[in-house]
């Protein structure tokens, strides 16, 4: 076996030890520094794997090198033992069996990396999600068979869950998803056409029965031709002023008896201008609109919500004044302001003192009426800081003397109201029983 083949098979440790021994011998026989030996301390950074190694530099201090120099200069030069070791190390580097070296031929230790163990899919439980839409009585479907237009058909699923189609006859599709129904139709046509390509689509979904409860204008059970959350809110009259549309919950009973619940945030998309998470509803779903909790309304943009189509589209404001003959109602669009109410009521400025107006509102948290005084004249002159946004069932009291009497009555003769209905009944009884509040003797005071 030749010297070259022996060196290439040396283990990594032996090669490192041999290189260190040869360098030590050279260092003992040389002066303090020899530029011709300096290349031995540098890593071969210029060599690229796959290329031919650079020819070795002969060391005149090596006896073998001196012997070659004494021979014919045209004869092929034999490599020294150090050259053979360096060539073997280079081959090991190209194969990836030898780590890279740093100046001084220090071997960089390779830290073993522990591979990550694969996680079994059975150990990862996917989050629960709502089941896909399932066909039922009242749905209409369309079937297209590629390359066979004569087999295309449209059908309505009867109340028993069946369709009647050419070649297929009577076929039950109740309880199947769109994909399952498509496969069932394909298997039926496969008896007449070899491997047909079938597409099935839901053209007209059946109305679904959905229950809406919580802070909604008209809670109850509704059939929805368009089974979406936004359509459900509109059908039930929209959410109330105390609704928290950041936490709308949809509950659904699954076929195995379990119940899923999904929480929807309908306010953030209104701020960001993104699409609403308009979940598709199914028969038996329950939509719960919660009431906004005290202390959580700081980030709740009521004005933005009031201008949306998710809440009650119109509000009713009561206006109490001598000039209007008592208590009158004004219907405004949701999101209207105090100035909108004055414009709709059209009070006579010659008979009304606008310098003192009270806005009285029922506070559902405190269960009592809260009032705020407004200088309507400044609002009419352009002071928009007092042009507050109105809510449903607000009461506007116009007149200095009348505001004082209503405030006195609220603070003296009433207890905390149970709900907004008791708040409204108070003003209705006030109009019917306390006639002296609107008598002619008070006209000058109210002016």
SESE-275675 format. One record per residue (C-alpha): x, y, z; residue number from 1. Coordinates in Angstrom, 1 decimal. Layout:
BEGIN
{u X	v Y	w Z	num NUM}
...
This chain:
BEGIN
{u 0.0	v 0.0	w 0.0	num 1}
{u 1.4	v 3.4	w -0.9	num 2}
{u 2.1	v 6.3	w 1.5	num 3}
{u -0.7	v 8.4	w -0.1	num 4}
{u -3.4	v 5.7	w 0.5	num 5}
{u -2.2	v 5.2	w 4.1	num 6}
{u -2.5	v 8.8	w 5.0	num 7}
{u -6.0	v 9.3	w 3.5	num 8}
{u -7.3	v 6.6	w 5.8	num 9}
{u -5.9	v 7.9	w 9.0	num 10}
{u -8.5	v 8.8	w 11.6	num 11}
{u -9.2	v 12.4	w 12.5	num 12}
{u -7.3	v 12.3	w 15.8	num 13}
{u -4.2	v 10.7	w 14.2	num 14}
{u -4.1	v 13.4	w 11.5	num 15}
{u -4.3	v 16.2	w 14.0	num 16}
{u -1.6	v 14.6	w 16.1	num 17}
{u 0.6	v 14.0	w 13.1	num 18}
{u 0.2	v 17.6	w 11.9	num 19}
{u 1.2	v 18.9	w 15.4	num 20}
{u 4.2	v 16.6	w 15.6	num 21}
{u 5.6	v 17.7	w 12.2	num 22}
{u 5.1	v 21.4	w 13.0	num 23}
{u 6.9	v 20.9	w 16.3	num 24}
{u 9.8	v 19.4	w 14.6	num 25}
{u 10.0	v 22.2	w 12.0	num 26}
{u 9.7	v 24.8	w 14.8	num 27}
{u 12.7	v 23.3	w 16.6	num 28}
{u 14.9	v 23.3	w 13.5	num 29}
{u 14.0	v 26.8	w 12.2	num 30}
{u 14.8	v 30.3	w 13.3	num 31}
{u 12.1	v 32.4	w 15.2	num 32}
{u 10.2	v 33.2	w 12.0	num 33}
{u 10.4	v 31.9	w 8.4	num 34}
{u 7.9	v 33.4	w 5.9	num 35}
{u 8.0	v 30.3	w 3.8	num 36}
{u 6.4	v 28.3	w 6.7	num 37}
{u 3.8	v 30.8	w 7.6	num 38}
{u 1.2	v 29.3	w 5.2	num 39}
{u 1.1	v 26.2	w 7.4	num 40}
{u -0.6	v 28.1	w 10.2	num 41}
{u -3.4	v 29.5	w 8.0	num 42}
{u -6.6	v 27.6	w 7.0	num 43}
{u -7.0	v 26.9	w 3.4	num 44}
{u -9.8	v 29.4	w 2.9	num 45}
{u -9.2	v 29.9	w -0.8	num 46}
{u -9.8	v 26.3	w -1.7	num 47}
{u -13.4	v 25.5	w -2.8	num 48}
{u -14.6	v 21.9	w -2.4	num 49}
{u -14.5	v 20.1	w -5.7	num 50}
{u -11.5	v 22.0	w -7.1	num 51}
{u -8.0	v 20.7	w -7.4	num 52}
{u -5.9	v 21.4	w -4.3	num 53}
{u -3.1	v 24.0	w -4.6	num 54}
{u 0.4	v 22.4	w -5.2	num 55}
{u 2.3	v 22.1	w -2.0	num 56}
{u 5.1	v 24.5	w -1.1	num 57}
{u 8.4	v 22.7	w -0.6	num 58}
{u 10.2	v 23.2	w 2.6	num 59}
{u 14.0	v 23.5	w 2.1	num 60}
{u 14.5	v 22.5	w 5.8	num 61}
{u 12.9	v 19.1	w 5.1	num 62}
{u 15.5	v 16.4	w 4.3	num 63}
{u 13.1	v 15.0	w 1.7	num 64}
{u 12.9	v 18.4	w 0.1	num 65}
{u 16.6	v 18.8	w 0.0	num 66}
{u 17.0	v 15.4	w -1.6	num 67}
{u 14.5	v 16.5	w -4.3	num 68}
{u 16.4	v 19.7	w -4.9	num 69}
{u 19.6	v 17.8	w -5.5	num 70}
{u 17.9	v 15.7	w -8.2	num 71}
{u 17.1	v 16.7	w -11.7	num 72}
{u 14.9	v 19.9	w -11.6	num 73}
{u 12.8	v 18.6	w -14.5	num 74}
{u 11.9	v 15.4	w -12.6	num 75}
{u 8.5	v 15.2	w -10.9	num 76}
{u 8.7	v 16.4	w -7.3	num 77}
{u 7.6	v 14.0	w -4.5	num 78}
{u 5.4	v 15.5	w -1.8	num 79}
{u 6.6	v 15.5	w 1.8	num 80}
{u 4.8	v 13.8	w 4.7	num 81}
{u 3.4	v 17.1	w 5.7	num 82}
{u 2.1	v 17.7	w 2.2	num 83}
{u 0.4	v 14.3	w 2.2	num 84}
{u -1.2	v 15.1	w 5.6	num 85}
{u -2.5	v 18.4	w 4.4	num 86}
{u -3.9	v 16.9	w 1.3	num 87}
{u -5.7	v 14.2	w 3.3	num 88}
{u -7.2	v 16.8	w 5.6	num 89}
{u -8.4	v 18.7	w 2.6	num 90}
{u -10.2	v 15.6	w 1.2	num 91}
{u -11.8	v 15.1	w 4.6	num 92}
{u -13.0	v 18.7	w 4.6	num 93}
{u -14.6	v 18.2	w 1.2	num 94}
{u -16.4	v 15.1	w 2.4	num 95}
{u -17.6	v 16.9	w 5.5	num 96}
{u -15.8	v 14.6	w 7.8	num 97}
{u -13.4	v 17.2	w 9.1	num 98}
{u -14.6	v 20.4	w 10.7	num 99}
{u -13.2	v 23.8	w 9.7	num 100}
{u -10.0	v 25.0	w 11.4	num 101}
{u -9.1	v 28.4	w 12.8	num 102}
{u -5.7	v 30.1	w 12.6	num 103}
{u -3.3	v 28.0	w 14.6	num 104}
{u -4.9	v 24.7	w 13.3	num 105}
{u -7.2	v 24.7	w 16.3	num 106}
{u -10.0	v 22.3	w 15.7	num 107}
{u -13.4	v 23.9	w 16.3	num 108}
{u -15.5	v 21.6	w 18.4	num 109}
{u -18.8	v 20.7	w 16.9	num 110}
{u -21.7	v 20.8	w 19.4	num 111}
{u -24.2	v 18.1	w 18.6	num 112}
{u -27.7	v 19.4	w 17.9	num 113}
{u -30.4	v 17.3	w 19.4	num 114}
{u -33.1	v 16.8	w 16.7	num 115}
{u -36.6	v 17.8	w 17.6	num 116}
{u -38.8	v 14.8	w 18.1	num 117}
{u -41.8	v 14.8	w 15.7	num 118}
{u -45.1	v 15.5	w 17.4	num 119}
{u -47.7	v 13.0	w 16.7	num 120}
{u -50.9	v 14.5	w 15.2	num 121}
{u -52.9	v 12.5	w 17.6	num 122}
{u -51.4	v 14.5	w 20.5	num 123}
{u -52.4	v 17.8	w 19.0	num 124}
{u -56.1	v 18.4	w 19.4	num 125}
{u -57.4	v 20.9	w 16.9	num 126}
{u -59.6	v 23.7	w 18.2	num 127}
{u -63.3	v 23.0	w 17.9	num 128}
{u -64.9	v 24.6	w 14.9	num 129}
{u -68.4	v 24.8	w 13.5	num 130}
{u -69.5	v 22.0	w 11.2	num 131}
{u -70.0	v 22.8	w 7.5	num 132}
{u -73.4	v 23.5	w 6.0	num 133}
{u -75.6	v 20.4	w 5.8	num 134}
{u -78.4	v 20.1	w 3.2	num 135}
{u -82.0	v 19.8	w 4.3	num 136}
{u -85.6	v 20.3	w 3.2	num 137}
{u -86.1	v 23.6	w 1.3	num 138}
{u -82.6	v 23.8	w -0.2	num 139}
{u -82.2	v 24.1	w -3.9	num 140}
{u -79.1	v 22.6	w -5.7	num 141}
{u -77.6	v 22.6	w -9.2	num 142}
{u -75.6	v 19.8	w -10.6	num 143}
{u -73.2	v 20.1	w -13.6	num 144}
{u -71.7	v 17.0	w -15.2	num 145}
{u -68.5	v 17.9	w -17.2	num 146}
{u -68.6	v 16.8	w -20.9	num 147}
{u -72.2	v 15.6	w -20.5	num 148}
{u -74.5	v 18.7	w -20.5	num 149}
{u -77.6	v 16.5	w -21.0	num 150}
{u -77.1	v 15.2	w -17.5	num 151}
{u -77.1	v 18.6	w -15.8	num 152}
{u -80.1	v 19.3	w -13.6	num 153}
{u -81.5	v 21.5	w -10.9	num 154}
{u -83.6	v 20.2	w -8.0	num 155}
{u -85.2	v 21.2	w -4.8	num 156}
{u -84.9	v 19.1	w -1.7	num 157}
{u -88.3	v 18.2	w -0.3	num 158}
{u -89.2	v 18.2	w 3.4	num 159}
{u -88.2	v 14.5	w 3.6	num 160}
{u -84.7	v 15.4	w 2.4	num 161}
{u -85.0	v 13.8	w -1.1	num 162}
{u -84.5	v 15.0	w -4.7	num 163}
{u -85.8	v 13.5	w -7.9	num 164}
{u -83.5	v 13.7	w -10.9	num 165}
{u -83.1	v 11.9	w -14.3	num 166}
{u -81.3	v 8.6	w -14.1	num 167}
{u -80.9	v 8.9	w -10.4	num 168}
{u -84.5	v 8.7	w -9.5	num 169}
{u -85.3	v 9.5	w -5.9	num 170}
{u -82.1	v 10.3	w -3.9	num 171}
{u -81.8	v 11.3	w -0.3	num 172}
{u -79.4	v 14.2	w 0.5	num 173}
{u -80.7	v 15.3	w 3.9	num 174}
{u -77.9	v 15.8	w 6.5	num 175}
{u -75.1	v 15.7	w 3.9	num 176}
{u -72.5	v 18.4	w 3.3	num 177}
{u -72.0	v 19.8	w -0.2	num 178}
{u -69.0	v 17.6	w -0.8	num 179}
{u -70.8	v 14.5	w 0.4	num 180}
{u -73.8	v 15.2	w -1.7	num 181}
{u -71.6	v 15.8	w -4.7	num 182}
{u -69.9	v 12.4	w -4.2	num 183}
{u -73.2	v 10.7	w -3.8	num 184}
{u -74.5	v 12.1	w -7.1	num 185}
{u -71.3	v 11.1	w -8.8	num 186}
{u -71.6	v 7.6	w -7.6	num 187}
{u -75.2	v 7.4	w -8.9	num 188}
{u -74.1	v 8.7	w -12.3	num 189}
{u -71.1	v 6.4	w -12.4	num 190}
{u -73.5	v 3.5	w -13.4	num 191}
{u -74.1	v 5.2	w -16.7	num 192}
{u -70.9	v 7.3	w -17.3	num 193}
{u -67.4	v 6.1	w -16.6	num 194}
{u -65.8	v 8.2	w -13.9	num 195}
{u -68.0	v 11.3	w -14.4	num 196}
{u -66.7	v 14.7	w -13.2	num 197}
{u -69.6	v 16.2	w -11.1	num 198}
{u -70.0	v 19.7	w -9.6	num 199}
{u -72.8	v 20.3	w -7.1	num 200}
{u -73.6	v 23.8	w -5.8	num 201}
{u -76.2	v 25.2	w -3.3	num 202}
{u -78.2	v 27.7	w -5.3	num 203}
{u -80.9	v 28.7	w -2.8	num 204}
{u -80.5	v 27.9	w 0.9	num 205}
{u -83.5	v 27.2	w 3.0	num 206}
{u -84.6	v 29.7	w 5.7	num 207}
{u -83.1	v 28.7	w 9.1	num 208}
{u -84.7	v 29.3	w 12.5	num 209}
{u -82.3	v 31.2	w 14.8	num 210}
{u -82.9	v 32.4	w 18.3	num 211}
{u -81.7	v 35.9	w 19.3	num 212}
{u -81.5	v 36.9	w 22.9	num 213}
{u -79.8	v 39.5	w 25.1	num 214}
{u -79.4	v 43.2	w 24.2	num 215}
{u -81.5	v 43.1	w 21.1	num 216}
{u -84.5	v 45.2	w 20.2	num 217}
{u -86.9	v 42.3	w 19.7	num 218}
{u -85.6	v 39.1	w 21.1	num 219}
{u -87.2	v 35.9	w 19.8	num 220}
{u -87.1	v 33.1	w 17.2	num 221}
{u -86.6	v 34.3	w 13.6	num 222}
{u -86.6	v 32.5	w 10.2	num 223}
{u -83.7	v 33.9	w 8.2	num 224}
{u -83.6	v 33.7	w 4.4	num 225}
{u -80.0	v 35.0	w 4.6	num 226}
{u -78.5	v 33.0	w 7.5	num 227}
{u -75.9	v 35.5	w 8.6	num 228}
{u -75.2	v 37.2	w 11.9	num 229}
{u -75.6	v 40.7	w 10.5	num 230}
{u -78.9	v 39.8	w 8.9	num 231}
{u -80.1	v 38.2	w 12.2	num 232}
{u -79.4	v 41.5	w 14.0	num 233}
{u -81.3	v 43.5	w 11.4	num 234}
{u -84.2	v 41.2	w 11.5	num 235}
{u -84.5	v 41.5	w 15.2	num 236}
{u -84.4	v 45.3	w 15.1	num 237}
{u -80.7	v 45.7	w 15.8	num 238}
{u -78.7	v 45.8	w 19.0	num 239}
{u -79.7	v 48.1	w 21.8	num 240}
{u -77.6	v 51.0	w 23.1	num 241}
{u -76.3	v 48.9	w 26.0	num 242}
{u -75.1	v 46.0	w 23.8	num 243}
{u -71.5	v 45.0	w 23.7	num 244}
{u -70.9	v 44.0	w 20.1	num 245}
{u -67.3	v 43.0	w 20.8	num 246}
{u -68.5	v 39.8	w 22.4	num 247}
{u -71.4	v 38.4	w 20.4	num 248}
{u -71.6	v 34.7	w 21.0	num 249}
{u -73.1	v 32.0	w 18.7	num 250}
{u -74.0	v 28.7	w 20.2	num 251}
{u -74.6	v 25.6	w 18.1	num 252}
{u -75.7	v 22.1	w 19.1	num 253}
{u -73.8	v 19.4	w 17.2	num 254}
{u -75.1	v 16.0	w 16.0	num 255}
{u -73.3	v 14.2	w 18.8	num 256}
{u -75.1	v 16.2	w 21.5	num 257}
{u -72.2	v 18.5	w 22.3	num 258}
{u -72.4	v 22.3	w 22.0	num 259}
{u -69.9	v 24.7	w 20.4	num 260}
{u -69.7	v 28.4	w 21.1	num 261}
{u -67.9	v 31.0	w 19.0	num 262}
{u -67.2	v 34.6	w 20.0	num 263}
{u -67.4	v 37.3	w 17.4	num 264}
{u -66.0	v 40.9	w 17.6	num 265}
{u -68.1	v 43.1	w 15.3	num 266}
{u -66.7	v 46.5	w 16.5	num 267}
{u -63.0	v 46.1	w 15.6	num 268}
{u -63.8	v 45.5	w 11.9	num 269}
{u -65.8	v 48.8	w 11.9	num 270}
{u -62.8	v 50.6	w 13.1	num 271}
{u -60.3	v 49.0	w 10.8	num 272}
{u -62.5	v 48.9	w 7.7	num 273}
{u -62.1	v 45.2	w 7.4	num 274}
{u -64.8	v 42.6	w 6.6	num 275}
{u -67.1	v 41.5	w 9.4	num 276}
{u -66.8	v 38.0	w 10.7	num 277}
{u -70.3	v 37.2	w 9.4	num 278}
{u -70.7	v 33.6	w 10.4	num 279}
{u -73.2	v 31.5	w 8.5	num 280}
{u -75.9	v 30.3	w 10.8	num 281}
{u -77.8	v 27.0	w 10.9	num 282}
{u -81.0	v 25.7	w 12.2	num 283}
{u -81.1	v 25.9	w 16.0	num 284}
{u -78.3	v 28.4	w 16.4	num 285}
{u -78.6	v 30.8	w 19.4	num 286}
{u -77.1	v 34.3	w 19.0	num 287}
{u -76.5	v 36.0	w 22.4	num 288}
{u -75.8	v 39.8	w 22.5	num 289}
{u -74.3	v 40.6	w 25.9	num 290}
{u -74.7	v 43.8	w 27.9	num 291}
{u -71.6	v 46.0	w 28.1	num 292}
{u -70.1	v 45.6	w 31.5	num 293}
{u -69.4	v 48.6	w 33.8	num 294}
{u -65.8	v 49.8	w 33.4	num 295}
{u -65.3	v 48.2	w 30.0	num 296}
{u -66.8	v 51.0	w 27.8	num 297}
{u -63.6	v 53.1	w 27.6	num 298}
{u -62.5	v 51.6	w 24.3	num 299}
{u -66.1	v 51.1	w 23.0	num 300}
{u -66.9	v 53.7	w 20.3	num 301}
{u -70.6	v 54.2	w 20.8	num 302}
{u -70.9	v 56.8	w 18.1	num 303}
{u -69.3	v 54.5	w 15.5	num 304}
{u -71.5	v 51.7	w 16.5	num 305}
{u -74.6	v 53.9	w 16.5	num 306}
{u -73.9	v 54.8	w 12.9	num 307}
{u -73.6	v 51.2	w 11.8	num 308}
{u -76.3	v 48.9	w 10.5	num 309}
{u -75.8	v 46.5	w 13.4	num 310}
{u -77.9	v 48.5	w 15.9	num 311}
{u -81.4	v 49.8	w 16.1	num 312}
{u -81.7	v 52.0	w 13.0	num 313}
{u -83.9	v 54.6	w 14.6	num 314}
{u -84.2	v 56.1	w 18.1	num 315}
{u -87.1	v 57.9	w 19.8	num 316}
{u -86.4	v 61.1	w 21.8	num 317}
{u -88.9	v 62.8	w 24.1	num 318}
{u -89.1	v 66.6	w 24.2	num 319}
{u -90.7	v 68.2	w 27.2	num 320}
{u -91.5	v 71.9	w 27.0	num 321}
{u -94.4	v 74.3	w 27.6	num 322}
{u -94.1	v 75.7	w 24.0	num 323}
{u -94.7	v 72.2	w 22.5	num 324}
{u -97.7	v 71.7	w 24.7	num 325}
{u -96.2	v 69.0	w 27.0	num 326}
{u -94.3	v 65.8	w 26.1	num 327}
{u -93.7	v 65.1	w 22.4	num 328}
{u -91.9	v 62.3	w 20.6	num 329}
{u -89.3	v 62.8	w 17.8	num 330}
{u -88.0	v 59.8	w 15.7	num 331}
{u -84.4	v 60.2	w 14.6	num 332}
{u -81.8	v 58.1	w 12.9	num 333}
{u -79.5	v 56.3	w 15.3	num 334}
{u -76.4	v 58.3	w 15.8	num 335}
{u -78.2	v 61.7	w 15.8	num 336}
{u -77.2	v 64.5	w 18.0	num 337}
{u -78.8	v 67.1	w 20.2	num 338}
{u -78.9	v 69.6	w 17.4	num 339}
{u -80.6	v 67.1	w 15.1	num 340}
{u -83.4	v 66.8	w 17.8	num 341}
{u -83.9	v 70.5	w 18.0	num 342}
{u -84.0	v 70.7	w 14.2	num 343}
{u -86.7	v 68.0	w 14.1	num 344}
{u -88.8	v 69.5	w 16.9	num 345}
{u -88.6	v 73.0	w 15.4	num 346}
{u -89.4	v 74.9	w 18.6	num 347}
{u -90.4	v 78.6	w 18.4	num 348}
{u -87.3	v 80.6	w 19.5	num 349}
{u -89.6	v 83.5	w 20.5	num 350}
{u -91.4	v 81.5	w 23.1	num 351}
{u -88.5	v 79.3	w 24.4	num 352}
{u -85.4	v 80.2	w 26.5	num 353}
{u -82.6	v 78.0	w 25.0	num 354}
{u -80.1	v 79.1	w 27.6	num 355}
{u -81.1	v 76.2	w 30.0	num 356}
{u -81.9	v 72.8	w 28.5	num 357}
{u -81.6	v 69.5	w 30.3	num 358}
{u -80.8	v 66.2	w 28.7	num 359}
{u -82.2	v 63.4	w 31.0	num 360}
{u -81.1	v 59.8	w 30.3	num 361}
{u -81.7	v 56.5	w 32.1	num 362}
{u -78.5	v 54.9	w 33.4	num 363}
{u -78.9	v 51.1	w 33.3	num 364}
{u -76.0	v 50.6	w 35.7	num 365}
{u -77.1	v 53.0	w 38.4	num 366}
{u -80.8	v 52.3	w 37.7	num 367}
{u -81.7	v 56.0	w 37.9	num 368}
{u -82.0	v 59.1	w 35.7	num 369}
{u -79.0	v 61.2	w 35.1	num 370}
{u -79.2	v 64.7	w 33.7	num 371}
{u -76.9	v 67.1	w 31.9	num 372}
{u -77.6	v 70.8	w 31.3	num 373}
{u -76.9	v 72.2	w 27.9	num 374}
{u -76.9	v 75.8	w 26.6	num 375}
{u -78.8	v 75.2	w 23.4	num 376}
{u -78.1	v 78.8	w 22.3	num 377}
{u -74.4	v 78.2	w 22.2	num 378}
{u -75.0	v 75.0	w 20.3	num 379}
{u -77.0	v 76.9	w 17.7	num 380}
{u -74.2	v 79.5	w 17.5	num 381}
{u -71.6	v 76.7	w 16.6	num 382}
{u -70.4	v 75.4	w 20.0	num 383}
{u -70.2	v 71.7	w 19.0	num 384}
{u -68.7	v 70.7	w 22.4	num 385}
{u -72.3	v 70.5	w 23.8	num 386}
{u -73.8	v 68.8	w 20.8	num 387}
{u -73.9	v 65.4	w 22.4	num 388}
{u -74.9	v 62.2	w 20.7	num 389}
{u -78.4	v 61.0	w 21.6	num 390}
{u -79.5	v 57.6	w 22.7	num 391}
{u -82.8	v 55.9	w 22.4	num 392}
{u -85.4	v 57.1	w 25.0	num 393}
{u -83.5	v 60.3	w 25.9	num 394}
{u -85.7	v 63.1	w 27.3	num 395}
{u -85.0	v 66.7	w 26.5	num 396}
{u -86.5	v 69.3	w 28.9	num 397}
{u -86.6	v 72.9	w 27.6	num 398}
{u -87.3	v 75.9	w 29.9	num 399}
{u -85.5	v 77.3	w 33.0	num 400}
{u -88.4	v 76.8	w 35.4	num 401}
{u -89.4	v 73.4	w 33.9	num 402}
{u -85.9	v 72.0	w 34.2	num 403}
{u -85.9	v 73.0	w 37.9	num 404}
{u -89.3	v 71.3	w 38.6	num 405}
{u -88.4	v 68.1	w 36.8	num 406}
{u -85.0	v 67.9	w 38.5	num 407}
{u -86.7	v 68.4	w 41.9	num 408}
{u -89.3	v 65.7	w 41.1	num 409}
{u -86.6	v 63.2	w 40.1	num 410}
{u -84.6	v 63.8	w 43.2	num 411}
{u -87.5	v 64.0	w 45.7	num 412}
{u -90.4	v 61.8	w 44.7	num 413}
{u -88.9	v 58.9	w 42.8	num 414}
{u -86.9	v 55.9	w 43.8	num 415}
{u -84.4	v 54.2	w 41.5	num 416}
{u -86.1	v 52.8	w 38.4	num 417}
{u -86.2	v 49.1	w 37.7	num 418}
{u -85.6	v 49.5	w 34.0	num 419}
{u -86.1	v 52.0	w 31.2	num 420}
{u -89.8	v 51.3	w 31.1	num 421}
{u -90.3	v 52.8	w 34.6	num 422}
{u -88.2	v 55.8	w 33.5	num 423}
{u -90.5	v 56.5	w 30.6	num 424}
{u -93.7	v 55.9	w 32.7	num 425}
{u -92.5	v 58.6	w 35.1	num 426}
{u -92.6	v 61.2	w 32.3	num 427}
{u -95.9	v 59.9	w 30.9	num 428}
{u -97.6	v 60.2	w 34.3	num 429}
{u -95.9	v 63.5	w 34.9	num 430}
{u -97.6	v 64.8	w 31.7	num 431}
{u -101.0	v 63.5	w 32.6	num 432}
{u -101.2	v 64.2	w 36.3	num 433}
{u -99.1	v 67.3	w 37.0	num 434}
{u -101.0	v 69.8	w 34.8	num 435}
{u -99.7	v 72.7	w 36.8	num 436}
{u -96.3	v 72.1	w 35.2	num 437}
{u -97.7	v 73.2	w 31.9	num 438}
{u -100.3	v 75.6	w 33.0	num 439}
{u -100.5	v 79.1	w 31.4	num 440}
{u -99.1	v 80.7	w 34.6	num 441}
{u -95.8	v 79.1	w 34.0	num 442}
{u -95.3	v 80.4	w 30.5	num 443}
{u -93.4	v 83.5	w 31.6	num 444}
{u -91.2	v 81.4	w 33.9	num 445}
{u -90.3	v 79.0	w 31.1	num 446}
{u -89.4	v 81.9	w 28.8	num 447}
